[in-house]
Amino acid sequence: MLNGFQNITRVPELKRRLLVTAFFLIVYRIGIHIPTPGIDTQALSAVFAGQAGTLFGLIDMFSGGALQRFSIFTLGIMPYISASIILQLLTVVIPQLEKLSKEGELGRRKITQYTRYGTILLSLIQGTGIAVGLESVTAGGGGSIVYHPGWAFRLMTVLTLTSGTAFLMWLGEQITERGIGNGISLIIFTGIVARFPSGMIRTVTLIRTGEMNIFSGLFLLALMIAVVGVIIYFERAHRRIPVQYARRIVGRRVYGGQSTHLPLKVNTAGVIPPIFASSILLFPATIANFIKHPITKSISDMLTPGSVPYETLYVVFIIFFCYFYTAVTFNPVDVADNMKKYGGFVPGIRPGKKTAEYIDKILTRITLGGALYVSVICVLPSILISRFNVPFYFGGTGLLIVVGVAMDTIQQIESHLITRHYEGFLKKGQSKGRRG
């Protein structure tokens, strides 16, 4: 691994891409600290300090603390992610979009453009809702946290937040094109990782003051390392379906005849299911903050992270969305048709419909394992927070994103090194296994 880091400086293009990526991420972190005009940010921070168990707490985690500061990047990149997911779902429903997705690079560009339009539209809607909602929020002394409520404040806030999201969207695309790794994922990664040092400092402070046992702190550290190892193992795990291609004679040349495999990831849906599940379950707690009623209060108390009803529903929703999102993004029928078109078949399985049924059967089985793995990773932090009073969210959705993005970025760096005949980060045996 040390040789891999040393080899980075020997590849000028890779070195330049890493510097460009670092520069854009620094720009993002600077923008986090630029507040939106017209807001009493100190009073707003005090209000959001008690929103850790609501939808605002989830959004604040993905925005890297921008929501609590109410910076120009308050909406973060969430509107872009929401627009991308909506477009993916509509691709299955609308035939025109499905046809467009199969037209290669031109079709992908058009879908990307539609995603940008959807991002701006969602930003306008969310920005308007936030601006109107802030005018009704009162500070500790009973006064409004907005200095001058009215349409001037609303328009300025909507314009600022929408512009911030549009800039982040552009920033992510620039990182993807000119830097290394997926830009949007790296922005989320940076926002989550930036909160880890403060959480670690608070944990050390609790140990020093005696509020947390030192053995509990060491146990949590060891458990966090173990959770990271489990995530790496399952994110790299896949089921290989053997595929044989028949020989074809074209003129004097013989094509095909080789054996390969179709890799099916254990966690095909990625991090989308826990995001969807968290958003749905945290919505009642968010509504309860604005609607003061005994019914909403009881529902909010029942669906508190760490409680049995919340964790049970959380697991159920994660399993459901794992199957749902996998069914949306992976179509066994299309895979079987493409294999049949190029003369491929699974040994012992008839091409066409039988192959699609066989792939679907295997995918259903491994998706259950992936859903249970994601559920354990996401439920574990809530149990630890309620048991040990841990002051930072070291697992769950955030840790899944951090580890997944880190693995993807390292693989891209390693690909650049191996292409130029330099030794990468991982051993040769592991590299062969990953490429296989």
C-alpha positions in Angstrom: 0.0 0.0 0.0 2.9 2.4 0.8 4.3 1.8 -2.7 0.9 2.6 -4.1 0.9 6.0 -2.4 4.4 6.7 -3.5 3.5 5.8 -7.1 0.7 8.4 -7.2 3.3 11.2 -7.4 4.9 9.5 -10.5 1.7 9.8 -12.6 1.3 13.5 -13.5 -2.4 13.1 -14.6 -3.4 11.2 -11.5 -1.6 13.8 -9.3 -3.4 16.6 -11.1 -6.8 14.9 -10.7 -6.2 14.4 -7.0 -5.3 18.1 -6.5 -8.3 19.2 -8.5 -10.6 17.0 -6.3 -9.0 18.3 -3.1 -9.5 21.9 -4.3 -13.2 21.5 -5.2 -13.8 19.8 -1.8 -12.1 22.6 0.0 -14.4 25.1 -1.8 -17.4 23.0 -0.7 -16.3 23.1 3.0 -15.7 26.8 2.8 -19.2 27.3 1.5 -20.6 25.4 4.4 -19.6 28.2 6.7 -21.2 31.0 4.6 -24.6 31.8 6.2 -27.7 32.6 4.3 -28.6 36.3 4.8 -31.5 37.4 7.1 -31.2 34.6 9.7 -30.2 34.7 13.3 -27.8 31.7 12.9 -27.0 31.3 16.6 -30.7 31.1 17.6 -31.3 28.7 14.7 -28.3 26.4 15.8 -29.9 26.2 19.3 -33.2 25.2 17.7 -31.6 22.5 15.5 -29.6 21.2 18.4 -32.6 19.2 19.5 -33.5 17.9 16.0 -31.1 14.9 15.9 -33.9 12.4 15.9 -35.9 14.0 13.1 -35.7 14.4 9.4 -33.7 17.6 9.9 -31.0 15.6 11.7 -30.8 13.2 8.7 -30.5 16.1 6.2 -28.0 17.9 8.4 -25.8 14.7 8.4 -25.8 14.5 4.6 -25.2 18.3 4.2 -22.2 18.2 6.5 -23.7 20.5 9.2 -24.9 23.1 6.6 -28.5 22.9 7.8 -27.6 23.7 11.4 -25.6 26.7 10.3 -28.2 27.5 7.6 -25.5 28.1 5.1 -25.8 28.7 1.3 -25.4 24.9 0.9 -28.3 24.1 3.3 -30.2 21.9 0.9 -26.9 20.1 0.0 -26.9 17.6 -2.8 -30.1 15.9 -1.6 -32.4 17.5 -4.3 -30.0 16.0 -6.9 -30.1 12.6 -5.4 -33.9 12.7 -5.1 -34.2 13.8 -8.7 -31.9 11.0 -9.8 -33.9 8.4 -7.9 -37.2 9.8 -9.3 -35.8 9.6 -12.9 -34.7 6.0 -12.3 -38.1 5.0 -11.1 -39.8 6.9 -14.0 -37.6 5.0 -16.5 -39.4 1.8 -15.5 -42.8 3.4 -15.8 -42.5 5.7 -18.9 -41.5 3.8 -22.1 -40.0 7.0 -23.7 -37.5 7.3 -20.8 -36.7 3.6 -20.9 -36.0 3.9 -24.6 -33.8 6.9 -24.0 -31.8 5.1 -21.4 -30.9 2.5 -23.9 -29.6 4.9 -26.6 -26.0 5.0 -25.2 -24.1 8.2 -24.4 -26.7 10.6 -26.1 -29.5 9.1 -24.1 -27.5 9.4 -20.8 -26.8 13.0 -21.5 -30.5 13.8 -22.0 -31.4 12.0 -18.8 -28.7 13.9 -17.0 -30.2 17.1 -18.3 -33.6 16.1 -17.1 -32.1 15.3 -13.7 -30.6 18.8 -13.6 -34.0 20.4 -14.3 -35.6 18.2 -11.6 -32.9 19.2 -9.1 -33.7 22.9 -9.7 -37.4 22.3 -9.4 -37.1 20.3 -6.2 -34.7 23.0 -4.8 -37.3 25.7 -5.5 -40.0 23.7 -3.8 -37.9 22.8 -0.7 -36.4 26.3 -0.5 -39.9 27.8 -0.5 -41.1 25.4 2.2 -38.0 26.1 4.4 -38.3 29.9 4.0 -42.0 29.9 5.0 -41.4 27.5 7.8 -38.5 29.5 9.3 -40.8 32.5 9.7 -42.8 30.6 12.2 -39.9 29.3 14.2 -39.2 31.2 17.4 -36.0 31.6 19.3 -35.4 30.9 23.1 -36.6 34.4 24.0 -39.9 34.1 22.0 -38.8 36.3 19.1 -38.5 35.2 15.4 -35.2 33.9 14.1 -35.8 35.8 10.9 -34.8 39.4 11.1 -37.3 40.8 8.5 -40.0 38.2 7.6 -41.9 38.7 4.3 -41.7 38.0 0.6 -38.4 39.7 0.3 -36.8 37.3 2.7 -38.6 34.3 1.1 -37.4 35.2 -2.4 -33.9 35.8 -1.3 -33.8 32.5 0.7 -35.2 30.5 -2.2 -32.7 32.1 -4.7 -29.8 31.5 -2.3 -30.6 27.9 -1.5 -31.4 27.0 -5.1 -28.2 28.6 -6.3 -26.2 26.8 -3.6 -27.6 23.4 -4.7 -27.0 24.2 -8.4 -23.4 25.2 -7.6 -22.9 21.9 -5.7 -24.3 20.0 -8.6 -21.9 21.7 -10.9 -19.1 21.1 -8.4 -19.9 17.4 -8.3 -19.9 17.1 -12.1 -16.5 18.9 -12.3 -15.0 16.5 -9.8 -16.3 13.5 -11.8 -15.0 14.9 -15.0 -11.7 16.6 -14.0 -10.9 14.9 -10.7 -11.0 11.3 -9.3 -14.1 9.4 -8.1 -17.8 10.2 -8.2 -18.2 13.9 -7.4 -21.6 13.8 -5.9 -20.6 10.8 -3.7 -17.4 12.6 -2.6 -19.3 15.7 -1.6 -21.6 13.6 0.7 -18.5 11.7 1.9 -16.7 14.9 2.9 -19.8 16.2 4.7 -20.1 13.1 6.8 -16.4 12.6 7.5 -16.1 16.3 8.6 -18.3 15.5 11.6 -16.2 12.6 12.8 -13.4 14.6 14.5 -15.8 16.6 16.7 -17.6 13.4 17.6 -14.3 11.8 18.6 -13.3 14.8 20.7 -16.6 14.7 22.5 -16.2 11.0 23.2 -12.6 11.6 24.6 -14.1 14.4 26.7 -16.7 12.1 28.1 -14.0 9.5 29.0 -11.9 12.2 30.7 -14.7 13.5 32.8 -15.7 10.0 33.8 -19.2 10.1 32.1 -18.0 7.1 29.9 -15.9 4.2 31.0 -12.6 3.9 29.2 -13.3 0.2 28.5 -16.6 1.2 26.9 -14.7 3.7 24.7 -12.2 1.0 23.6 -15.0 -1.5 23.0 -16.8 1.0 20.7 -13.5 1.7 18.8 -13.0 -2.0 18.3 -16.6 -2.5 17.3 -16.4 0.4 14.8 -13.3 -1.2 13.1 -15.1 -4.5 13.0 -18.2 -2.8 11.4 -16.0 -1.2 8.8 -14.5 -4.7 8.0 -17.9 -6.2 7.7 -19.1 -3.4 5.3 -16.0 -3.9 3.1 -16.5 -7.6 3.0 -20.2 -7.4 2.0 -19.8 -4.5 -0.4 -17.2 -6.6 -2.3 -19.2 -9.8 -2.1 -21.0 -11.1 -5.2 -22.5 -14.3 -6.5 -20.9 -15.5 -9.8 -23.2 -17.2 -12.3 -21.1 -19.2 -14.8 -21.8 -18.1 -18.5 -20.6 -20.0 -21.5 -20.5 -18.5 -25.0 -21.0 -20.7 -28.0 -18.4 -20.8 -30.8 -19.2 -18.8 -33.9 -17.3 -19.1 -37.2 -17.3 -15.9 -39.2 -15.2 -16.4 -42.4 -11.9 -18.0 -41.2 -12.2 -16.7 -37.7 -13.7 -18.4 -34.7 -15.5 -16.2 -32.1 -16.7 -17.1 -28.6 -16.2 -20.4 -26.9 -14.9 -18.9 -23.7 -16.2 -19.2 -20.2 -17.0 -16.2 -18.0 -19.4 -15.3 -15.3 -22.2 -12.9 -14.4 -21.4 -11.2 -11.0 -24.4 -10.4 -8.9 -23.7 -8.1 -5.9 -25.1 -9.1 -2.6 -26.0 -5.5 -1.8 -27.3 -4.5 -5.2 -29.5 -1.6 -3.9 -26.5 0.1 -2.1 -27.3 2.8 0.5 -30.7 3.8 -1.0 -32.9 1.5 1.2 -31.8 2.9 4.6 -32.1 6.5 3.2 -35.7 5.9 2.1 -36.5 4.0 5.4 -35.0 6.8 7.6 -36.9 9.5 5.7 -40.3 7.8 6.1 -39.8 6.9 9.8 -38.4 10.3 10.8 -41.2 12.2 9.0 -43.7 11.9 12.0 -41.2 13.2 14.4 -40.6 16.2 12.1 -44.3 16.9 11.8 -44.7 16.7 15.6 -42.3 19.7 15.9 -44.8 21.9 14.0 -48.1 20.4 15.0 -48.5 20.4 18.7 -51.1 17.7 19.3 -51.3 14.7 21.7 -51.6 12.2 18.8 -48.6 13.5 16.9 -46.7 13.6 20.2 -47.4 10.0 21.0 -46.5 8.8 17.5 -43.3 10.8 17.6 -42.4 9.3 21.0 -43.1 5.8 19.7 -41.0 6.3 16.6 -37.9 7.5 18.4 -34.6 6.1 17.2 -33.6 3.3 19.5 -37.1 2.3 20.5 -38.4 -1.2 19.6 -41.2 0.0 17.3 -38.8 2.3 15.4 -36.1 -0.3 14.9 -38.6 -3.0 13.9 -40.2 -0.8 11.3 -36.8 0.3 10.2 -35.7 -3.3 9.4 -39.0 -4.0 7.6 -38.7 -0.9 5.4 -35.0 -1.6 4.6 -35.8 -5.2 3.5 -38.7 -3.9 1.4 -36.8 -1.1 -0.3 -33.8 -3.5 -0.9 -36.1 -5.7 -3.0 -38.0 -2.8 -4.5 -34.9 -0.9 -5.6 -33.1 -4.0 -6.9 -36.2 -4.9 -9.0 -36.2 -1.3 -10.4 -32.5 -1.2 -11.3 -31.8 -4.8 -12.3 -34.0 -6.5 -14.9 -33.2 -10.3 -15.3 -35.2 -10.4 -18.5 -33.0 -7.8 -20.2 -29.8 -9.6 -19.0 -31.1 -13.0 -20.3 -32.0 -11.5 -23.6 -28.6 -9.8 -24.0 -26.8 -13.1 -23.2 -29.0 -14.9 -25.7 -28.3 -12.3 -28.4 -24.5 -12.8 -28.1 -24.7 -16.6 -27.9 -24.3 -16.8 -24.1 -26.0 -19.3 -21.9 -25.8 -20.6 -18.3 -24.7 -24.3 -18.4 -27.7 -26.5 -17.7 -30.2 -23.7 -18.1 -32.2 -23.1 -21.3 -31.6 -19.6 -22.8 -34.3 -17.0 -22.7 -37.1 -17.2 -20.2 -35.6 -20.0 -18.1 -32.4 -18.1 -17.7 -34.2 -15.0 -16.6 -36.1 -17.1 -14.0 -32.9 -18.6 -12.8 -31.1 -15.2 -12.4 -34.2 -13.8 -10.6 -34.3 -16.8 -8.2 -30.6 -16.3 -7.3 -31.0 -12.5 -7.0 -34.0 -13.0 -4.7 -31.9 -15.2 -2.4 -28.8 -13.0 -2.2 -30.9 -9.8 -1.8 -32.3 -11.2 1.4 -28.8 -11.6 2.7 -27.8 -8.1 1.6 -31.0 -6.6 3.2 -30.3 -8.3 6.5 -26.7 -7.1 6.4 -27.8 -3.5 5.8 -30.4 -3.8 8.5 -27.8 -4.9 11.1 -25.3 -2.2 10.1 -28.0 0.5 10.4 -29.7 -0.7 13.6 -26.5 -1.3 15.5 -25.7 2.5 16.0 -29.1 3.3 17.4 -28.7 0.5 20.0 -25.2 1.8 20.9 -26.4 5.4 21.2 -29.2 4.5 23.5 -27.0 2.1 25.6 -23.7 3.9 25.8 -24.9 7.5 25.0 -22.4 7.8 22.2 -22.1 11.5 21.1 -21.6 10.8 17.4 -23.2 8.6 14.8 -20.4 6.3 13.8 -22.3 3.7 11.8 -25.4 3.1 9.9 -26.2 5.0 6.7 -23.3 7.4 7.1 -20.7 4.7 7.6 -22.1 2.7 4.6 -21.6 5.8 2.4 -18.2 6.6 3.8 -16.8 3.1 3.3 -18.5 2.6 -0.1 -17.2 5.9 -1.5 -13.7 5.3 -0.1 -13.6 1.9 -1.8 -14.8 3.2 -5.1 -12.3 6.1 -5.1 -9.4 3.8 -4.2 -10.3 1.4 -7.0 -10.3 4.3 -9.5 -6.9 5.5 -8.3 -5.6 1.9 -8.5 -6.9 1.6 -12.0 -4.9 4.7 -13.1 -1.8 3.2 -11.5 -2.2 -0.3 -13.0 -2.9 1.2 -16.4 0.4 2.9 -16.3 2.2 -0.3 -15.0 2.5 0.9 -11.4 1.8 -1.2 -8.4 -1.6 -0.4 -6.8 -2.8 -0.3 -3.2 -4.0 -3.9 -3.0 -2.2 -7.2 -3.6 -2.3 -8.9 -6.9 -4.5 -11.7 -5.8 -7.1 -9.3 -4.4 -7.0 -7.2 -7.6 -7.6 -10.2 -9.7 -10.5 -11.2 -7.5 -12.0 -7.8 -7.7 -11.7 -7.6 -11.5 -13.2 -11.0 -11.8 
